[in-house]
């Protein structure tokens, strides 16, 4: 593009300054009218263009591959891996890098984090394998968007497992219906009653596999859950949840949530917008 107007002069300058043996390959963006010295310094220091790919916490493996496929700087195709095998995170990628290789890095990152957290896990947990931890973490991930709630919800589910109570997690119903895509409506009673390998209202214990890719916080939460006697929770209308130790207390919380929900549904639409 004419950034370097004389290749021979550039090569000579690199030799004279000692930069020739330390130039870094990569993609660079040079300022218009930049001097040869600045160009040489930039390549020597490896100040390459950074491309970032973010895999949000709680996406399915299919959605993660769709994110990779949408990145124009990457090449090739990536297979959809097993659910729960990717670590949601922001990754730096290079132009021309193969999507399958990027996906492999994401899976290796998950394995490394899981191994680290598993080695430090709390004693006496009601599951015995790292894969079971991933399954429970995926449920915790989908139940709350608040990081501070995850250990508490993990502790609540651990209590349910210890007592033989069903997990009764709504996201497991949705995964059985849509494979993790937004349902776009309320869950039907027929879907609550339907027996699928994922519906924790209809089956005992954990589903057959994860329902999403849990982030590090959710993995950490299920491997070191909060110590609590709580076994019930319901939305509080403000993006979080209220918790209860007894069914009677839970019923009161549910009644309050229904009042909040009714008020929200009855509230007028913002000016200029339809309902």
C-alpha positions in Angstrom: 0.0 0.0 0.0 3.0 2.3 -0.2 3.5 2.6 3.5 7.2 1.6 2.9 8.3 3.4 -0.2 11.6 1.6 -0.6 11.9 -2.0 0.4 15.7 -2.0 0.0 16.0 1.0 2.3 13.6 -0.6 4.8 15.7 -3.8 4.8 18.9 -1.8 5.2 17.5 0.1 8.1 16.3 -3.1 9.8 19.9 -4.5 9.5 21.6 -1.4 10.7 19.3 -1.0 13.7 19.5 -4.7 14.6 15.8 -5.1 14.1 16.0 -7.6 11.3 16.1 -10.6 13.6 13.2 -9.4 15.8 10.5 -8.5 13.4 7.1 -10.0 14.3 4.8 -11.5 11.7 1.2 -10.4 11.9 -1.5 -8.0 10.8 -0.6 -4.3 11.3 -2.4 -1.1 10.8 -0.1 1.9 10.1 -1.0 5.5 10.4 -1.2 7.5 7.2 2.1 9.2 6.5 4.0 7.4 9.2 7.7 7.4 9.0 9.7 4.3 8.1 11.2 4.4 11.6 7.8 4.2 13.2 6.7 1.4 10.9 9.9 -0.5 11.7 9.4 0.0 15.5 5.8 -1.2 15.3 6.7 -4.4 13.5 9.7 -5.0 15.8 7.5 -4.6 18.9 4.7 -6.8 17.4 1.9 -4.2 17.8 -0.5 -6.2 15.7 -4.1 -5.6 15.1 -6.1 -7.4 17.8 -9.3 -9.3 16.8 -11.5 -10.4 19.8 -14.2 -13.0 19.8 -16.5 -13.2 22.8 -18.5 -16.3 23.7 -21.1 -15.1 26.3 -21.7 -17.3 29.4 -24.7 -19.6 29.0 -24.7 -19.9 25.2 -25.1 -23.4 23.7 -22.3 -25.0 21.7 -24.3 -24.5 18.5 -24.6 -20.8 19.3 -20.9 -20.5 20.0 -20.0 -22.1 16.6 -22.4 -19.6 15.0 -20.5 -16.8 16.6 -17.2 -18.2 15.3 -18.7 -18.6 11.8 -19.8 -15.0 11.8 -16.2 -13.8 12.3 -14.9 -12.6 8.9 -11.2 -12.7 9.9 -11.4 -16.5 10.5 -11.3 -19.3 8.0 -12.6 -22.8 7.6 -15.4 -24.4 9.4 -15.8 -25.6 13.0 -17.8 -28.6 14.2 -20.4 -28.3 16.9 -18.7 -29.8 20.0 -20.4 -31.4 23.0 -22.6 -29.2 25.1 -20.7 -27.6 28.0 -17.2 -28.3 26.5 -16.4 -24.6 25.8 -15.3 -22.0 28.3 -17.2 -18.7 27.7 -14.7 -16.0 27.5 -13.2 -13.3 25.2 -10.5 -14.8 23.0 -7.9 -13.0 20.8 -7.7 -14.5 17.3 -5.5 -13.8 14.3 -6.7 -13.0 10.8 -6.7 -16.2 8.7 -6.8 -18.5 11.8 -8.8 -21.6 11.4 -12.1 -21.7 13.2 -11.6 -25.3 14.3 -8.3 -24.3 16.0 -9.9 -21.4 17.8 -12.7 -23.8 19.0 -10.0 -26.2 20.2 -8.4 -23.4 22.3 -11.8 -22.7 23.8 -12.3 -26.3 24.7 -8.8 -26.6 26.2 -9.4 -23.5 28.2 -12.6 -25.2 29.7 -10.6 -28.3 30.5 -7.9 -26.4 32.3 -10.3 -24.3 34.4 -12.5 -27.4 35.2 -9.4 -29.4 36.3 -8.2 -26.5 38.5 -11.6 -26.0 40.2 -12.3 -29.8 40.5 -9.0 -30.3 42.4 -10.1 -27.6 45.0 -13.7 -28.8 45.2 -15.7 -28.9 48.5 -15.9 -32.2 50.2 -19.1 -34.2 50.3 -20.7 -32.9 47.1 -23.6 -35.1 45.8 -22.0 -35.7 42.5 -18.8 -37.6 41.7 -17.5 -36.6 38.3 -16.3 -33.3 36.6 -19.0 -33.8 33.9 -21.7 -33.9 36.5 -20.3 -30.6 37.9 -20.5 -29.1 34.4 -24.2 -30.3 34.1 -25.2 -28.6 37.4 -23.1 -25.5 36.6 -25.0 -25.1 33.3 -28.3 -25.1 35.2 -27.0 -22.5 37.7 -25.7 -20.4 34.8 -29.2 -20.3 33.1 -31.0 -19.7 36.4 -29.5 -16.3 37.2 -27.6 -13.6 35.5 -26.3 -12.3 38.8 -22.8 -13.6 39.7 -23.3 -13.0 43.4 -26.4 -15.4 43.4 -24.6 -18.3 41.8 -23.0 -19.9 44.9 -26.4 -19.5 46.8 -28.4 -21.1 43.9 -25.7 -23.8 43.6 -26.0 -24.5 47.3 -29.8 -24.7 47.0 -29.6 -27.3 44.2 -27.0 -29.3 46.1 -29.5 -29.4 49.0 -32.2 -30.7 46.7 -29.9 -33.4 45.4 -28.9 -34.5 48.9 -32.5 -34.9 50.0 -33.7 -36.6 46.8 -35.8 -33.6 45.8 -36.1 -33.0 42.1 -34.2 -30.0 40.8 -37.3 -28.5 39.0 -35.3 -26.0 36.9 -37.3 -24.2 34.2 -34.3 -23.9 31.9 -34.0 -27.7 31.7 -37.6 -27.8 30.3 -36.7 -25.1 27.7 -33.6 -27.0 26.6 -35.6 -30.1 26.0 -38.0 -28.1 23.7 -35.6 -25.7 21.9 -32.1 -27.0 22.6 -31.4 -23.8 24.4 -32.9 -21.2 22.0 -35.2 -18.6 23.7 -38.7 -20.0 24.1 -40.3 -16.6 23.5 -43.3 -17.4 25.6 -44.3 -18.9 29.0 -43.7 -22.6 29.5 -46.8 -24.6 28.9 -48.1 -27.1 31.5 -47.8 -29.8 28.9 -44.1 -29.0 28.6 -43.7 -29.2 32.4 -45.3 -32.6 32.4 -43.4 -33.9 29.3 -40.7 -36.5 30.1 -37.5 -35.6 28.3 -33.9 -36.5 29.3 -33.5 -32.9 30.4 -36.7 -32.0 32.1 -35.8 -31.9 35.8 -39.5 -31.6 36.8 -40.1 -35.0 35.3 -36.8 -36.9 36.1 -34.8 -37.4 39.2 -31.3 -36.0 39.6 -29.3 -34.3 36.9 -30.2 -34.2 33.2 -28.2 -36.5 30.8 -26.0 -33.6 29.8 -25.3 -29.8 30.2 -27.9 -27.4 28.9 -25.4 -24.6 28.0 -21.7 -23.7 28.4 -21.3 -22.4 32.0 -18.7 -19.8 32.8 -15.9 -20.0 35.3 -18.1 -18.4 38.1 -20.8 -21.0 37.7 -18.3 -23.9 37.7 -16.7 -22.4 40.8 -20.1 -22.0 42.4 -21.2 -25.7 42.1 -17.7 -26.9 43.3 -17.8 -24.6 46.3 -21.4 -23.9 46.9 -22.7 -21.7 49.7 -23.7 -23.4 52.9 -27.4 -22.9 53.2 -30.6 -24.6 54.3 -32.6 -23.1 51.5 -34.3 -25.3 48.9 -36.7 -22.8 47.2 -36.3 -19.6 45.2 -38.4 -17.4 42.9 -37.9 -14.2 40.9 -38.0 -11.0 42.9 -39.1 -8.8 40.0 -35.8 -6.9 40.0 -33.6 -9.3 38.1 -32.7 -11.4 41.2 -34.4 -14.0 43.4 -35.8 -14.4 46.9 -35.0 -17.7 48.7 -36.8 -19.8 51.2 -36.1 -22.8 53.6 -39.8 -24.0 53.8 -42.5 -24.5 51.3 -44.8 -22.2 53.2 -42.3 -19.4 53.1 -41.8 -20.1 49.4 -45.6 -19.9 48.7 -45.7 -16.4 50.2 -42.7 -15.4 48.1 -44.5 -16.8 45.0 -47.7 -14.8 45.9 -45.6 -11.6 46.1 -44.0 -12.4 42.8 -47.4 -12.9 41.1 -48.5 -9.4 42.4 -45.3 -7.9 41.0 -45.8 -9.6 37.7 -49.4 -8.5 37.4 -48.4 -4.9 38.1 -45.6 -5.1 35.4 -48.1 -6.5 32.9 -50.6 -3.8 33.7 -48.1 -1.0 33.4 -48.7 1.3 30.4 -46.3 1.0 27.5 -43.7 3.9 27.2 -44.9 6.8 25.1 -44.5 6.3 21.4 -44.2 2.5 21.7 -46.8 -0.2 21.3 -47.2 -3.1 23.7 
